[in-house]
Amino acid sequence: MTTFDAFARFAHAAPPTPPKPGQAPRPPEERLAYHSQFVTVRTPAIETLARQVRTLMILGRHQRVTARPSLIVTGPATTGKTTALLQVGRTCHLAHTRRAAPGDNSVPVAYVLVPPGATAKTLAGEFARYLGIPVTSRMTTAQITTAVCHTYTAAGIKLVLIDEIHRLNPRTSTGAEAADWLKDLTERVPATFVYAGIDVTASAVFTGVRGAQLAGRASLIDCGALPARAGDREPFRELITALEQALDLTAHRPGSLPRIAPYLHERTAGRIGSLARLIRQAAIEAILDNSERITKTLLDSIALDHLAEEHYRPRTPTRRTRPGSR
């Protein structure tokens, strides 16, 4: 996904197709593949991010003096940050493709991962790799930066998505250089920048003078766990309903998953990623064992990611017996 060709393939790939009412059941192998990919539900975070990105791209379109306003998507692990980022990038890429004139080779979106222990040079190298800019070990950071800024501007990139921003640590000398490099890039490339990372506001990214510069330019979108209830709405139950409607099982009872929403919320701590994995994995198990339906018993038999399991089934510490005691 972190090269233009890979991102373009992702953007243009046909999304998984849910079963249509009344259609004949698809073969098991086809349905297994479908649940492996599964649909992407438009969550509140995706809707908010899409709306704000569109507004900020218009807001910064003719800005020339300083860096354009940006966005930060933050939240705990497995709450859908990367999914939201990629879906907004995909929408922007496809919208550009539809409007582009014949022969238009401009690149609307860049998607870059911050490497672990990022330095200015390794971060610049990731930006170069996305567009296939040749980089050699002898090149200086300044030389790579010049090539990146020139190529990104010439390519017409309008939206830059930077994931795993929490890996950036301005408290270290190399991390501070990387943060300064990124700030320089935002002022030299005429694009809207969107960052995503785990609990960014509590990380080193928002600390000190460099953190204040980032926080002063970026709006925050909290991609946290979905609450069981928000006013008169039940966001988590609504998400469960949308996921259930997309299932392709021959004997599943509609409405059975929303009825156990409290259990599912407790099981996943309201995390979208954990919920989607649980339902997808249960659907695959239901096809493999020929039951073709998801039940609470089946759901409870599935081991989820460690974070969710520690929340739902906390380990009981064993008592230590003191020497000489019985």
C-alpha positions as CSV (number, residue, x, y, z in Angstrom):
1,M,0.0,0.0,0.0
2,T,3.0,2.3,0.5
3,T,3.8,2.7,-3.2
4,F,1.6,4.5,-5.7
5,D,1.0,1.4,-7.8
6,A,-0.1,-0.6,-4.8
7,F,-2.4,2.2,-3.5
8,A,-3.9,2.7,-7.0
9,R,-4.7,-1.1,-7.2
10,F,-6.3,-0.8,-3.7
11,A,-8.4,2.2,-4.8
12,H,-9.6,0.7,-8.0
13,A,-10.2,-2.9,-6.7
14,A,-13.9,-3.8,-6.7
15,P,-15.2,-3.9,-3.1
16,P,-16.5,-7.2,-1.8
17,T,-20.2,-7.7,-2.9
18,P,-22.7,-8.6,-0.2
19,P,-25.4,-11.2,-1.1
20,K,-28.4,-9.8,-2.8
21,P,-31.9,-10.7,-1.5
22,G,-33.3,-13.8,-3.3
23,Q,-30.1,-14.7,-5.0
24,A,-28.9,-18.4,-5.1
25,P,-26.3,-19.2,-2.4
26,R,-22.8,-18.7,-3.5
27,P,-20.3,-21.6,-3.3
28,P,-18.6,-22.1,0.1
29,E,-15.1,-21.1,-1.2
30,E,-16.5,-17.9,-2.7
31,R,-18.2,-17.1,0.6
32,L,-15.1,-17.8,2.6
33,A,-13.1,-15.4,0.4
34,Y,-15.9,-12.8,0.8
35,H,-15.7,-13.0,4.6
36,S,-12.0,-12.9,4.5
37,Q,-12.2,-9.5,2.8
38,F,-15.6,-8.3,4.0
39,V,-17.2,-5.0,3.6
40,T,-16.1,-1.7,5.1
41,V,-18.9,-0.1,7.1
42,R,-19.1,3.7,7.1
43,T,-18.4,4.4,10.7
44,P,-18.8,7.9,12.4
45,A,-15.0,8.3,12.2
46,I,-15.0,7.7,8.4
47,E,-17.8,10.1,7.9
48,T,-16.2,12.8,10.0
49,L,-12.8,12.4,8.4
50,A,-14.2,12.5,4.9
51,R,-16.2,15.7,5.6
52,Q,-13.3,17.5,7.2
53,V,-10.7,16.4,4.6
54,R,-12.9,17.7,1.9
55,T,-13.3,21.1,3.7
56,L,-9.6,21.5,4.5
57,M,-8.6,20.6,0.9
58,I,-10.8,23.5,-0.3
59,L,-9.6,25.8,2.5
60,G,-6.0,25.3,1.7
61,R,-6.3,25.1,-2.1
62,H,-5.0,28.6,-2.7
63,Q,-2.9,29.1,0.4
64,R,0.7,30.0,-0.4
65,V,2.3,31.6,2.7
66,T,2.3,28.9,5.4
67,A,1.5,25.2,5.7
68,R,-2.1,24.2,5.1
69,P,-4.3,23.2,8.1
70,S,-4.1,19.5,8.8
71,L,-5.9,16.7,10.6
72,I,-4.8,14.1,13.2
73,V,-6.8,10.8,13.6
74,T,-6.1,9.4,17.1
75,G,-7.4,6.7,19.3
76,P,-6.5,3.3,20.9
77,A,-5.4,0.3,18.9
78,T,-8.0,-1.6,16.7
79,T,-10.5,1.3,16.6
80,G,-10.4,1.8,12.8
81,K,-7.9,4.6,12.3
82,T,-6.1,3.1,9.4
83,T,-9.3,1.9,7.8
84,A,-10.7,5.4,8.0
85,L,-7.5,6.9,6.5
86,L,-7.4,4.5,3.6
87,Q,-11.1,4.8,2.8
88,V,-10.8,8.6,2.6
89,G,-7.7,8.3,0.5
90,R,-9.5,5.9,-1.8
91,T,-12.5,8.2,-2.2
92,C,-10.2,11.1,-3.1
93,H,-8.2,9.0,-5.6
94,L,-11.4,7.8,-7.3
95,A,-12.9,11.3,-7.4
96,H,-9.8,12.6,-9.1
97,T,-9.8,9.7,-11.6
98,R,-13.4,10.4,-12.6
99,R,-12.7,14.1,-13.2
100,A,-9.3,13.6,-14.9
101,A,-8.9,14.5,-18.6
102,P,-7.4,11.9,-20.9
103,G,-3.7,11.8,-20.5
104,D,-3.8,13.3,-17.0
105,N,-1.0,11.4,-15.1
106,S,-1.2,13.4,-11.9
107,V,-1.2,11.6,-8.5
108,P,-3.8,12.8,-6.1
109,V,-3.0,10.9,-2.9
110,A,0.2,9.7,-1.1
111,Y,0.1,7.1,1.7
112,V,3.2,6.8,3.9
113,L,4.0,4.8,7.0
114,V,6.4,6.4,9.6
115,P,9.2,3.8,10.0
116,P,10.1,2.6,13.5
117,G,12.8,4.9,15.0
118,A,12.3,7.3,12.2
119,T,15.0,9.7,11.3
120,A,14.8,12.6,8.9
121,K,16.6,10.5,6.2
122,T,14.5,7.3,6.7
123,L,11.3,9.3,6.7
124,A,12.4,11.1,3.5
125,G,13.2,7.7,2.0
126,E,9.7,6.4,2.6
127,F,8.2,9.5,0.9
128,A,10.6,8.9,-2.0
129,R,9.7,5.2,-2.2
130,Y,6.0,5.9,-2.6
131,L,6.6,7.6,-6.0
132,G,9.6,5.5,-7.0
133,I,12.1,8.4,-6.7
134,P,15.6,6.9,-7.0
135,V,17.5,7.2,-3.7
136,T,21.1,6.0,-3.1
137,S,22.9,5.6,0.3
138,R,25.3,8.4,-0.7
139,M,22.5,11.0,-1.0
140,T,22.1,13.5,1.8
141,T,18.8,14.2,3.5
142,A,18.7,17.6,1.8
143,Q,19.1,16.0,-1.6
144,I,16.3,13.4,-1.0
145,T,14.1,16.2,0.4
146,T,14.6,18.3,-2.7
147,A,13.8,15.4,-5.0
148,V,10.7,14.6,-2.9
149,C,9.3,18.1,-2.8
150,H,9.9,18.6,-6.5
151,T,8.4,15.3,-7.6
152,Y,5.4,15.5,-5.2
153,T,4.6,19.0,-6.5
154,A,5.0,18.1,-10.1
155,A,2.9,15.0,-9.6
156,G,0.0,17.1,-8.3
157,I,-0.4,15.4,-5.0
158,K,-3.2,17.1,-3.0
159,L,-3.6,14.7,0.0
160,V,-0.8,13.2,2.0
161,L,-1.8,10.4,4.5
162,I,0.8,9.6,7.1
163,D,0.1,6.6,9.3
164,E,1.8,5.4,12.5
165,I,2.7,9.0,13.5
166,H,3.1,7.8,17.1
167,R,6.4,6.3,16.1
168,L,7.8,9.7,15.8
169,N,9.6,10.7,19.0
170,P,10.7,14.4,19.1
171,R,12.3,13.8,22.5
172,T,15.2,12.1,20.8
173,S,17.7,14.0,18.7
174,T,16.9,11.9,15.6
175,G,13.2,12.0,16.2
176,A,13.4,15.8,16.6
177,E,15.2,16.0,13.2
178,A,12.4,13.9,11.7
179,A,9.7,16.1,13.2
180,D,11.4,19.2,11.8
181,W,11.8,17.5,8.4
182,L,8.1,16.7,8.3
183,K,7.2,20.3,9.3
184,D,9.5,21.5,6.5
185,L,7.8,19.2,4.0
186,T,4.3,20.5,4.9
187,E,5.5,24.0,4.0
188,R,7.1,23.0,0.7
189,V,4.5,20.5,-0.7
190,P,1.1,22.2,-1.6
191,A,-1.1,19.4,-0.1
192,T,-3.4,18.7,2.9
193,F,-1.7,16.4,5.4
194,V,-3.6,13.9,7.5
195,Y,-1.8,12.0,10.3
196,A,-3.0,8.9,12.1
197,G,-1.6,7.2,15.2
198,I,-2.3,5.5,18.5
199,D,-3.2,7.9,21.3
200,V,-1.3,10.7,19.6
201,T,-2.3,13.3,22.2
202,A,-0.7,11.3,25.0
203,S,2.4,10.5,23.0
204,A,5.7,12.4,22.6
205,V,4.4,13.8,19.2
206,F,2.3,16.5,21.0
207,T,5.0,17.5,23.6
208,G,7.4,20.4,23.6
209,V,7.8,23.1,21.1
210,R,7.6,20.8,18.0
211,G,4.5,19.2,19.4
212,A,2.9,22.6,19.9
213,Q,3.6,23.5,16.3
214,L,1.8,20.3,15.1
215,A,-1.1,20.7,17.5
216,G,-1.5,24.4,16.5
217,R,-2.0,23.4,12.9
218,A,-4.0,20.2,13.2
219,S,-7.6,19.5,14.0
220,L,-8.2,16.3,16.0
221,I,-10.5,13.4,15.2
222,D,-10.9,11.0,18.0
223,C,-11.4,7.5,16.6
224,G,-12.1,5.9,19.9
225,A,-14.1,2.9,20.9
226,L,-17.8,3.1,20.1
227,P,-20.0,3.7,23.1
228,A,-23.0,1.4,23.7
229,R,-25.2,4.4,23.9
230,A,-24.8,8.1,22.8
231,G,-27.9,10.1,23.6
232,D,-30.9,8.5,21.9
233,R,-28.7,6.5,19.6
234,E,-26.9,3.1,20.0
235,P,-23.9,3.4,17.8
236,F,-22.4,0.1,18.6
237,R,-25.7,-1.8,18.0
238,E,-26.0,0.1,14.7
239,L,-22.6,-1.1,13.6
240,I,-23.4,-4.7,14.5
241,T,-26.6,-4.5,12.5
242,A,-24.7,-3.2,9.4
243,L,-22.1,-6.0,9.7
244,E,-24.8,-8.6,10.2
245,Q,-26.7,-7.4,7.1
246,A,-23.5,-8.0,5.1
247,L,-23.1,-11.7,6.2
248,D,-23.4,-14.4,3.6
249,L,-24.6,-17.3,5.7
250,T,-27.5,-19.6,4.6
251,A,-29.0,-20.2,8.1
252,H,-28.2,-17.1,10.1
253,R,-31.1,-15.6,11.9
254,P,-31.3,-11.8,11.2
255,G,-31.4,-9.7,14.4
256,S,-29.6,-12.3,16.5
257,L,-26.4,-10.4,16.7
258,P,-27.9,-7.0,17.6
259,R,-29.8,-8.8,20.4
260,I,-26.5,-9.7,22.1
261,A,-25.0,-6.2,21.6
262,P,-24.1,-5.9,25.3
263,Y,-22.1,-9.1,25.2
264,L,-20.4,-8.0,22.0
265,H,-19.6,-4.6,23.4
266,E,-18.1,-6.2,26.5
267,R,-16.2,-8.8,24.5
268,T,-14.6,-6.2,22.2
269,A,-14.5,-3.1,24.5
270,G,-16.4,-1.3,21.7
271,R,-13.3,-1.5,19.3
272,I,-14.4,-1.6,15.7
273,G,-11.4,-3.7,14.6
274,S,-12.0,-6.3,17.2
275,L,-15.7,-6.5,16.5
276,A,-15.2,-6.9,12.7
277,R,-12.6,-9.6,13.3
278,L,-14.8,-11.5,15.7
279,I,-17.8,-11.5,13.3
280,R,-15.7,-12.4,10.2
281,Q,-13.9,-15.2,12.0
282,A,-17.2,-16.5,13.3
283,A,-18.7,-16.5,9.8
284,I,-15.8,-18.5,8.5
285,E,-16.1,-21.0,11.3
286,A,-19.9,-21.3,10.6
287,I,-19.2,-22.1,6.9
288,L,-16.5,-24.6,7.7
289,D,-18.6,-26.5,10.3
290,N,-21.7,-26.3,8.1
291,S,-23.8,-24.6,10.8
292,E,-24.1,-21.5,8.6
293,R,-25.2,-19.3,11.5
294,I,-23.4,-17.3,14.2
295,T,-24.4,-17.9,17.8
296,K,-23.1,-16.6,21.1
297,T,-21.6,-20.0,21.8
298,L,-19.6,-19.9,18.6
299,L,-18.5,-16.3,19.3
300,D,-17.4,-17.2,22.8
301,S,-15.2,-20.0,21.5
302,I,-13.2,-17.7,19.3
303,A,-9.9,-16.3,20.6
304,L,-9.7,-12.6,19.7
305,D,-6.7,-10.3,19.6
306,H,-4.7,-10.2,22.9
307,L,-5.9,-6.7,23.8
308,A,-9.6,-7.7,23.6
309,E,-9.0,-11.0,25.3
310,E,-7.2,-9.3,28.2
311,H,-10.2,-7.0,28.6
312,Y,-12.8,-9.7,28.4
313,R,-11.0,-12.6,30.1
314,P,-8.4,-11.0,32.5
315,R,-5.9,-13.4,33.8
316,T,-6.2,-14.2,37.5
317,P,-2.8,-13.9,39.1
318,T,-1.7,-17.1,40.9
319,R,-1.1,-17.0,44.6
320,R,2.4,-17.6,45.7
321,T,3.1,-19.9,48.6
322,R,5.6,-18.5,51.0
323,P,8.5,-20.8,51.8
324,G,7.7,-23.2,54.6
325,S,4.0,-22.7,54.4
326,R,1.4,-25.3,53.4
